[in-house]
Amino acid sequence: MTEDTQAEVHTEEHKVRGDNLVGKIKEIIHEGNVRRISIRNDEGKELVEIPLTIGVVGTLLLPAWAAIGAIAALVTNCSIVVEREEED
């Protein structure tokens, strides 16, 4: 018999300066249970969305890091929207 567990998704938003973007995203990923990260500009337009799953590490994230670095160089302020999964 298997037990079904349902995960509840919570969203949080962090406002950061462009030069702090990469560091903040690394910090968020290190905290764990992150399902998806979106980066938005000051007007709320989504610039990039990065889906994260268990096991996505290292070289699989290199294209995402390149995109994040490019965005950080172009924007002054932005928002990081984080979806976290919490099991009941």
N, C-alpha and C positions, 0 to 999 in steps of 0.2 A: 504494500500500500504506500503510495506516495502522498506527501503533504504538499498542497499547492500554496505557494507564497506569492502574494501580490506586492509589487513595489509601488510606492507612492512617489510621484515626481514633484519636487519642490524647485522653484525658480528663485534665483537671487541675482541682483544686479550690482556691479561694482563700477564706479566712475574712476578712471585713471588718466594720467597724462600719457601721451604717446611714448615718452622715454622710459616709462615704468611698465609698459604693456607686457613685454616678454617675461619679466620677473614675476609679475602678478599672476600670469597664466601658469607659469611653472609652479608657483605656490599653490594655486587652486588644484592643479592636477595632483600634486603631492598629497593634498588633504584626502583625496580618494573619493569614491562613489560618484564621480562626475560622469554624466551621460552625454552631455553636449555643451559646447561653448560657442557662443555667438559674439562677434565683435561688431558694435554699431558706432556710427559717427555721432556728432553732436545733434544732428537733426533726427536721429533715430533710424536712419537707413542702415540695414544690415550689410556689412562689408564682407564678412566671411563667417561661415558656420562650420564648426569642426565636430563631427560626431566621434565620440570616444567609446570604445568598448573594452571589456576586460581582455587583456592580452595585446592591446595595441601599444607597443612601446618601441623605443629605439628608432631604427631606420624607417619604420612605417610612418613616423611622425615628422620626418625631415621635410617633406613638401609643406606641411602645415606650419612648421617653424619658419620656413622661408617666407611664406605668405604673411605670417604674423610680423616678422621683421620688416617686411616692406610696408605694411600698414603702419607700424610704429614710426617709420621714417616719414610718413606722409601726413599723419594726423597730429593735431595738438592735444585734443582731449577726445576720449572715447568711453564707451561703456562696454563692460564684459558681462554678458548675460549667461548664467550658469544654470544648467538643469542638473539636479542631483536626484539620485534614486535612493530611497530609503525603504527597506523591507519592513513590512508590518510584523 
